[in-house]
Amino acid sequence: MKTVLVVDDEQAVRESIRMILEYEGLGVRFAPHGKAALEELNRGDIDLVLLDIKMPGMDGMKVLEAVRRDHPSLPVVMISGHGTIENAVEATRMGAYEFLQKPLDRDRLLIVVRNAVELKVLRETVGSGEEILGRSEAMREMLALIDRVAPTEARVLITGENGAGKELVAKALHRRSKRASKPLVEVNCAAIPNELIESELFGHEKGAYTGASAQRIGKFETAHGGTLFLDEVGDMSLNAQAKVLRALEEGKIERLGGNRQTEVDVRVIAATNKNLTEGIRQNQFREDLYHRLNVIPIHVPPLRERREDIALLATAFAQEICRRNGMALKEFTEPALRKLEGMEWSGNVRELRNTVERLVIMTPGPTIDASQIEEPLGMQRKSDDALLGVGGTFQEFKDRAEAAFIQRALNEHGWNISKTAEALAIQRSHLYNKMRKFNLARGSDAGDRS
């Protein structure tokens, strides 16, 4: 149960809010003044503060200042019967989530409370840098697979595009495994020169090669009892692949320049953005190692295949970035979120986060609107070229233009057919017919049609 702390010097107001919130299944605690509020917060287990501005002694603005300092992830909603624009602006500048005027509107209060409580969860999960956010069907299926596989000893091969979140999946598998108390050791195979990868993985003895001035323990030994994460395993040299295969088969490794085998107990999780079956055909990846690693495959879907998660991620990133930089909270307008959902995001979640950070820092004011979001120039040019740079008849050009127009509208409305049809002022059945005619689907390129 989520708990709301109601801080107000009027008992009638406290009781009115209590009845509304408890009816919705929320826990409620009270404080009649600022000092009591801070004492309640120190007891913990508070998810949201409803804070009156005008109170005897320590007023709400002072309490807000203390909350922002000592409980930075806790959302605060200011309430007042003496609300002014100046109060609202100042409270927002100091980090309040929202400002409500008395008498409180029940529906408005519940909407703000639900959104603010959800925000606290998002801040904590995103702030940890280790949680996977997503409500789409694709993400729910992936998270369910992680929960099922994590407690086992099975090896896992994580596939997905750059920036999609493969590292977060590896961390989640380790964190939920029986090895969670032991180390998770990561090796980025693409970042290590081929001549050094074997030393990195297996270690070396002093004098094993020029420059080996001391003994070194490799990643396999460091991960003993825990998990070894081989990131970008498709970039590993064939020689290193052979030794990794032997280590997996025998549970033993031998340091470079050494003649003694050391037993290692590790669970190996690998990740790649490459097509390893194609690498096998081109003799760039060992088929026997592939089968050893690919016991349980987990695919991380690209962001364009789970557009319904974009608004959630953007909101969470914006709040975390504001908190980390000590900035007043900033929010996206609905048109801004719809525009983000319609963009391609070839760099996936990593690109989205970088874009949100730039918008938060560069946008003045408490809100980010669609007009402040610019699509990459290359994307605009590609779209123009796809529409205009293809030959054909005038009718073919009109079909391309109509398909691109409809797909853009679908993207802007998160592929909600009813909302898209309403926005285009056409019947749903007509929209479905157009989608079938132009073969429109998420991730398709409507501009490249003839």
C-alpha positions as CSV (number, residue, x, y, z in Angstrom):
1,M,0.0,0.0,0.0
2,K,1.3,3.4,-0.9
3,T,1.2,6.0,1.9
4,V,0.4,9.7,1.6
5,L,1.4,12.2,4.3
6,V,-1.2,15.0,4.6
7,V,0.2,18.1,6.2
8,D,-2.5,20.7,7.1
9,D,-3.5,22.6,10.2
10,E,-7.2,22.2,9.5
11,Q,-8.7,18.9,10.8
12,A,-11.6,19.1,8.5
13,V,-9.3,19.3,5.5
14,R,-7.3,16.4,6.7
15,E,-10.4,14.2,7.2
16,S,-11.8,15.1,3.8
17,I,-8.6,14.1,2.1
18,R,-8.3,10.9,4.2
19,M,-11.8,9.7,3.1
20,I,-10.9,10.3,-0.6
21,L,-7.5,8.6,-0.5
22,E,-8.5,5.6,1.7
23,Y,-11.5,4.9,-0.5
24,E,-8.9,4.6,-3.4
25,G,-6.8,2.1,-1.3
26,L,-4.1,4.5,-0.2
27,G,-2.7,4.7,3.3
28,V,-2.8,8.1,5.0
29,R,-0.8,9.7,7.8
30,F,-1.3,13.1,9.2
31,A,0.7,16.1,10.5
32,P,-0.9,19.3,11.7
33,H,2.1,21.5,11.2
34,G,5.6,21.6,9.7
35,K,7.6,20.2,12.6
36,A,5.3,17.2,12.9
37,A,5.6,16.6,9.2
38,L,9.4,16.3,9.3
39,E,9.1,13.9,12.2
40,E,6.7,11.7,10.2
41,L,9.1,11.8,7.2
42,N,11.9,10.6,9.4
43,R,9.9,7.6,10.3
44,G,10.0,6.6,6.7
45,D,7.6,4.7,4.4
46,I,6.0,7.8,2.8
47,D,5.4,7.9,-0.9
48,L,3.9,11.4,-1.3
49,V,3.4,14.6,0.7
50,L,0.3,16.7,0.4
51,L,1.5,20.0,1.9
52,D,-0.5,23.1,2.9
53,I,1.3,26.4,2.4
54,K,-0.2,28.5,5.1
55,M,0.4,27.0,8.6
56,P,1.4,28.4,11.9
57,G,5.1,28.2,12.8
58,M,7.0,26.4,10.0
59,D,5.0,27.1,6.8
60,G,4.8,24.8,3.8
61,M,7.5,26.5,1.8
62,K,10.0,25.8,4.6
63,V,8.9,22.2,4.8
64,L,9.2,21.9,1.0
65,E,12.8,23.2,1.2
66,A,13.6,20.6,3.9
67,V,12.0,17.7,2.0
68,R,13.9,18.6,-1.2
69,R,17.1,18.6,0.7
70,D,16.6,15.4,2.9
71,H,14.3,13.3,0.7
72,P,15.0,14.3,-2.9
73,S,13.1,11.4,-4.5
74,L,9.9,12.2,-2.6
75,P,7.2,14.1,-4.6
76,V,5.5,17.0,-2.9
77,V,2.1,18.4,-3.9
78,M,1.4,21.9,-2.5
79,I,-2.2,22.8,-1.5
80,S,-3.5,26.2,-0.4
81,G,-6.7,28.2,0.0
82,H,-4.7,31.3,-0.7
83,G,-3.1,30.2,-3.9
84,T,-1.6,32.7,-6.2
85,I,0.5,32.5,-9.4
86,E,3.5,33.6,-7.4
87,N,3.0,30.8,-4.9
88,A,2.7,28.2,-7.7
89,V,5.8,29.5,-9.5
90,E,7.9,29.6,-6.4
91,A,6.8,26.1,-5.3
92,T,7.6,24.7,-8.7
93,R,10.9,26.4,-8.8
94,M,11.7,24.8,-5.4
95,G,10.8,21.3,-6.8
96,A,7.2,20.8,-5.9
97,Y,5.5,18.2,-8.2
98,E,2.2,20.1,-8.4
99,F,0.2,23.0,-6.9
100,L,-3.5,22.5,-6.0
101,Q,-6.0,25.1,-4.7
102,K,-8.7,24.6,-2.1
103,P,-11.4,23.6,-2.2
104,L,-9.8,20.5,-3.7
105,D,-11.4,18.9,-6.7
106,R,-11.7,15.1,-5.9
107,D,-10.9,13.9,-9.4
108,R,-8.1,16.3,-9.9
109,L,-6.6,15.3,-6.5
110,L,-6.7,11.6,-7.4
111,I,-5.1,12.1,-10.8
112,V,-2.3,14.1,-9.3
113,V,-1.8,11.7,-6.4
114,R,-1.6,8.6,-8.7
115,N,0.8,10.3,-11.1
116,A,3.0,11.6,-8.2
117,V,3.2,8.2,-6.5
118,E,4.1,6.5,-9.8
119,L,6.8,9.2,-10.3
120,K,8.5,8.2,-7.0
121,V,8.8,4.6,-8.1
122,L,10.2,5.7,-11.5
123,R,12.8,8.0,-9.8
124,E,14.0,5.2,-7.6
125,T,14.2,2.6,-10.3
126,V,15.8,4.8,-12.9
127,G,18.1,6.5,-10.3
128,S,19.5,3.1,-9.5
129,G,20.5,2.6,-13.1
130,E,19.8,-1.1,-12.9
131,E,16.0,-1.5,-13.4
132,I,14.3,-2.3,-16.7
133,L,11.4,0.0,-17.4
134,G,8.6,-1.0,-19.7
135,R,4.9,-1.9,-19.8
136,S,4.6,-3.1,-23.4
137,E,3.7,-6.6,-24.2
138,A,7.2,-7.3,-25.5
139,M,8.8,-6.0,-22.3
140,R,6.4,-7.9,-20.1
141,E,7.3,-11.1,-21.9
142,M,11.0,-10.4,-21.6
143,L,10.8,-9.7,-17.9
144,A,8.8,-12.8,-17.3
145,L,11.5,-14.8,-19.1
146,I,14.2,-13.2,-16.9
147,D,12.3,-14.1,-13.8
148,R,12.0,-17.7,-15.0
149,V,15.6,-18.1,-16.1
150,A,17.5,-16.0,-13.5
151,P,17.4,-18.5,-10.5
152,T,18.8,-21.3,-12.7
153,E,22.4,-22.0,-13.7
154,A,21.6,-21.9,-17.5
155,R,23.8,-19.9,-19.7
156,V,22.1,-17.0,-21.5
157,L,22.8,-15.3,-24.8
158,I,21.3,-11.8,-24.9
159,T,20.8,-10.3,-28.4
160,G,19.7,-6.8,-29.4
161,E,20.7,-3.6,-31.1
162,N,23.1,-1.1,-29.6
163,G,21.6,1.0,-26.8
164,A,18.6,-1.4,-26.3
165,G,19.6,-2.4,-22.8
166,K,21.4,-5.7,-23.0
167,E,23.6,-4.8,-20.0
168,L,20.6,-4.2,-17.9
169,V,19.2,-7.6,-18.7
170,A,22.5,-9.2,-17.6
171,K,22.5,-7.3,-14.4
172,A,18.9,-8.3,-13.7
173,L,19.7,-12.0,-14.4
174,H,22.6,-11.8,-11.9
175,R,20.7,-9.8,-9.3
176,R,17.8,-12.3,-9.2
177,S,20.1,-15.4,-9.3
178,K,21.5,-17.6,-6.5
179,R,24.9,-16.0,-7.2
180,A,23.7,-12.4,-6.4
181,S,25.9,-12.1,-3.3
182,K,29.0,-12.9,-5.5
183,P,30.6,-10.6,-8.1
184,L,29.2,-9.8,-11.5
185,V,32.3,-9.3,-13.7
186,E,31.9,-7.6,-17.1
187,V,34.2,-8.0,-20.1
188,N,33.6,-5.8,-23.1
189,C,35.1,-8.0,-25.8
190,A,34.8,-5.2,-28.4
191,A,36.9,-2.8,-26.3
192,I,39.9,-5.1,-25.8
193,P,42.5,-5.6,-28.5
194,N,42.7,-9.2,-29.8
195,E,46.2,-9.7,-28.5
196,L,45.1,-8.8,-24.9
197,I,41.7,-10.5,-24.7
198,E,43.1,-13.9,-23.6
199,S,45.2,-12.2,-20.8
200,E,42.1,-10.3,-19.8
201,L,39.9,-13.4,-19.5
202,F,42.4,-16.0,-18.1
203,G,45.2,-13.9,-16.6
204,H,48.9,-14.4,-17.0
205,E,52.0,-15.3,-15.1
206,K,54.9,-12.9,-14.7
207,G,57.1,-12.9,-17.8
208,A,54.4,-14.6,-20.0
209,Y,55.0,-12.0,-22.7
210,T,56.8,-8.7,-23.1
211,G,55.4,-6.3,-20.7
212,A,54.0,-8.9,-18.3
213,S,55.9,-7.6,-15.3
214,A,53.7,-9.2,-12.7
215,Q,51.2,-12.0,-12.3
216,R,47.6,-11.0,-13.2
217,I,44.3,-12.7,-12.2
218,G,41.9,-12.9,-15.1
219,K,38.2,-12.2,-15.3
220,F,37.2,-15.9,-15.0
221,E,39.0,-16.2,-11.7
222,T,37.7,-12.8,-10.5
223,A,34.1,-14.0,-11.2
224,H,34.6,-17.3,-9.3
225,G,31.3,-18.1,-7.6
226,G,29.5,-15.3,-9.4
227,T,28.6,-14.3,-13.0
228,L,30.9,-13.5,-16.0
229,F,29.2,-11.2,-18.5
230,L,30.8,-11.4,-21.9
231,D,29.5,-8.3,-23.7
232,E,29.8,-8.0,-27.5
233,V,31.0,-11.6,-27.5
234,G,30.7,-11.6,-31.3
235,D,33.9,-9.5,-31.5
236,M,36.1,-12.1,-29.7
237,S,38.9,-13.6,-31.7
238,L,38.8,-17.2,-32.7
239,N,41.7,-18.1,-30.5
240,A,40.0,-16.6,-27.5
241,Q,36.8,-18.4,-28.4
242,A,38.5,-21.7,-28.4
243,K,39.8,-21.1,-24.9
244,V,36.5,-19.9,-23.6
245,L,34.8,-23.0,-25.0
246,R,37.4,-25.2,-23.2
247,A,36.8,-23.3,-19.9
248,L,33.1,-23.8,-20.2
249,E,33.5,-27.5,-21.0
250,E,36.0,-28.3,-18.3
251,G,35.3,-25.7,-15.6
252,K,39.1,-24.9,-15.5
253,I,41.3,-22.2,-16.9
254,E,45.1,-21.8,-17.3
255,R,46.8,-18.5,-17.1
256,L,49.0,-17.4,-20.1
257,G,52.6,-18.5,-19.4
258,G,51.4,-21.0,-16.7
259,N,51.2,-24.7,-16.6
260,R,48.7,-25.2,-13.8
261,Q,44.9,-25.4,-14.2
262,T,42.7,-23.6,-11.9
263,E,39.1,-24.6,-11.3
264,V,36.5,-21.8,-11.8
265,D,32.8,-21.8,-10.9
266,V,31.1,-19.1,-13.0
267,R,27.8,-18.7,-14.8
268,V,28.4,-17.1,-18.2
269,I,26.0,-14.6,-19.7
270,A,26.9,-13.3,-23.2
271,A,25.5,-10.5,-25.3
272,T,25.9,-9.4,-28.9
273,N,24.5,-7.0,-31.4
274,K,25.7,-9.2,-34.2
275,N,24.1,-12.1,-36.1
276,L,26.2,-15.0,-34.7
277,T,24.7,-17.5,-37.1
278,E,25.9,-15.4,-40.0
279,G,29.3,-15.2,-38.2
280,I,29.3,-19.0,-38.1
281,R,28.7,-19.2,-41.9
282,Q,31.6,-16.7,-42.5
283,N,33.9,-18.7,-40.1
284,Q,34.1,-15.7,-37.7
285,F,32.4,-17.4,-34.8
286,R,32.7,-21.0,-33.6
287,E,29.5,-23.0,-33.9
288,D,30.3,-25.2,-30.9
289,L,30.8,-22.1,-28.7
290,Y,27.5,-20.6,-30.0
291,H,25.6,-23.6,-28.9
292,R,27.3,-23.6,-25.5
293,L,26.3,-19.9,-24.9
294,N,22.9,-20.0,-26.5
295,V,21.2,-22.3,-24.0
296,I,18.6,-19.6,-23.2
297,P,18.2,-16.9,-25.8
298,I,16.8,-13.5,-24.7
299,H,16.1,-10.8,-27.3
300,V,15.9,-7.2,-26.2
301,P,13.4,-5.5,-28.5
302,P,14.4,-2.2,-30.1
303,L,12.6,0.9,-28.9
304,R,10.7,1.3,-32.2
305,E,9.0,-2.0,-31.5
306,R,7.7,-0.9,-28.1
307,R,6.7,2.7,-28.7
308,E,4.2,2.5,-25.9
309,D,7.1,2.5,-23.4
310,I,8.6,5.8,-24.8
311,A,6.5,8.2,-22.7
312,L,7.2,6.2,-19.6
313,L,11.0,6.2,-20.2
314,A,11.1,9.9,-21.2
315,T,9.2,11.0,-18.1
316,A,11.4,8.8,-15.8
317,F,14.6,10.1,-17.4
318,A,13.5,13.7,-17.2
319,Q,12.7,13.4,-13.5
320,E,16.0,11.6,-12.7
321,I,18.0,14.2,-14.7
322,C,16.3,17.1,-12.9
323,R,17.0,15.5,-9.5
324,R,20.6,14.7,-10.3
325,N,21.3,18.2,-11.5
326,G,19.4,19.9,-8.7
327,M,16.9,21.4,-11.2
328,A,13.2,22.2,-10.8
329,L,11.1,19.3,-12.1
330,K,10.3,19.5,-15.8
331,E,7.5,17.6,-17.6
332,F,6.7,16.8,-21.2
333,T,3.4,18.0,-22.7
334,E,1.2,15.3,-24.2
335,P,2.0,16.5,-27.8
336,A,5.7,16.3,-26.9
337,L,5.3,12.7,-25.7
338,R,3.4,11.8,-28.9
339,K,6.2,13.3,-31.0
340,L,8.8,11.3,-29.1
341,E,6.8,8.2,-29.7
342,G,6.8,8.9,-33.5
343,M,10.6,9.2,-33.8
344,E,12.7,6.3,-35.0
345,W,15.3,6.0,-32.2
346,S,17.9,4.1,-34.1
347,G,20.1,4.4,-31.0
348,N,17.3,3.0,-28.9
349,V,17.0,3.7,-25.1
350,R,20.5,5.2,-25.0
351,E,19.6,7.8,-27.7
352,L,16.3,8.6,-26.0
353,R,18.0,9.3,-22.7
354,N,20.6,11.5,-24.3
355,T,17.9,13.4,-26.1
356,V,15.8,13.9,-22.9
357,E,18.9,15.1,-21.0
358,R,19.6,17.7,-23.7
359,L,15.9,18.8,-23.7
360,V,15.8,19.1,-19.9
361,I,19.0,21.2,-19.8
362,M,18.3,23.4,-22.8
363,T,14.6,24.1,-22.4
364,P,13.6,27.0,-20.3
365,G,10.5,26.8,-18.1
366,P,8.8,23.8,-16.4
367,T,7.4,22.1,-19.5
368,I,8.9,20.7,-22.7
369,D,6.6,21.1,-25.7
370,A,6.6,19.3,-29.1
371,S,7.9,22.5,-30.8
372,Q,11.1,22.2,-28.8
373,I,11.9,18.7,-30.0
374,E,13.8,18.5,-33.3
375,E,14.2,15.3,-35.3
376,P,17.7,14.6,-36.4
377,L,18.5,16.3,-39.7
378,G,19.5,13.0,-41.3
379,M,16.1,11.5,-40.5
380,Q,14.3,14.5,-42.1
381,R,16.4,14.3,-45.2
382,K,15.9,10.5,-45.4
383,S,12.1,11.0,-45.1
384,D,12.1,13.7,-47.9
385,D,14.3,11.5,-50.2
386,A,12.0,8.5,-49.6
387,L,9.0,10.5,-50.6
388,L,10.3,12.7,-53.4
389,G,13.3,10.9,-54.7
390,V,11.6,7.9,-56.1
391,G,10.3,7.8,-59.7
392,G,6.9,6.6,-60.9
393,T,3.6,8.0,-61.9
394,F,1.7,10.8,-60.2
395,Q,-0.7,8.3,-58.7
396,E,2.2,6.4,-57.2
397,F,3.6,9.6,-55.7
398,K,0.1,10.4,-54.2
399,D,0.0,6.9,-52.7
400,R,3.4,7.4,-51.1
401,A,2.4,10.7,-49.7
402,E,-0.9,9.4,-48.3
403,A,0.9,6.4,-46.7
404,A,3.5,8.6,-45.1
405,F,0.8,11.0,-43.8
406,I,-1.2,8.2,-42.2
407,Q,1.8,6.5,-40.7
408,R,2.9,9.7,-39.2
409,A,-0.5,10.2,-37.6
410,L,-0.4,6.6,-36.3
411,N,3.0,7.2,-34.7
412,E,1.9,10.5,-33.1
413,H,-1.1,8.7,-31.5
414,G,0.9,5.6,-30.4
415,W,-0.9,3.5,-33.0
416,N,-4.2,4.0,-31.2
417,I,-6.7,3.5,-34.1
418,S,-9.6,5.3,-32.5
419,K,-7.5,8.4,-31.7
420,T,-5.8,8.4,-35.1
421,A,-9.1,8.1,-37.0
422,E,-10.6,11.0,-34.9
423,A,-7.5,13.2,-35.6
424,L,-7.7,12.5,-39.3
425,A,-11.5,13.0,-39.3
426,I,-12.2,9.6,-40.9
427,Q,-14.0,6.5,-39.8
428,R,-12.0,3.7,-38.2
429,S,-13.1,1.2,-40.9
430,H,-11.7,3.6,-43.5
431,L,-8.4,3.9,-41.6
432,Y,-8.1,0.1,-41.4
433,N,-8.7,-0.1,-45.2
434,K,-6.0,2.4,-45.8
435,M,-3.6,0.5,-43.5
436,R,-4.2,-2.7,-45.4
437,K,-3.9,-0.9,-48.8
438,F,-0.5,0.5,-47.9
439,N,0.6,-2.4,-45.7
440,L,1.2,-0.1,-42.8
441,A,2.8,-1.6,-39.6
442,R,4.9,-0.4,-36.8
443,G,8.5,0.0,-37.9
444,S,7.7,0.0,-41.6
445,D,8.9,2.8,-43.9
446,A,5.8,4.4,-45.4
447,G,7.9,6.8,-47.5
448,D,9.6,4.0,-49.5
449,R,6.6,2.9,-51.5
450,S,5.8,2.7,-55.2
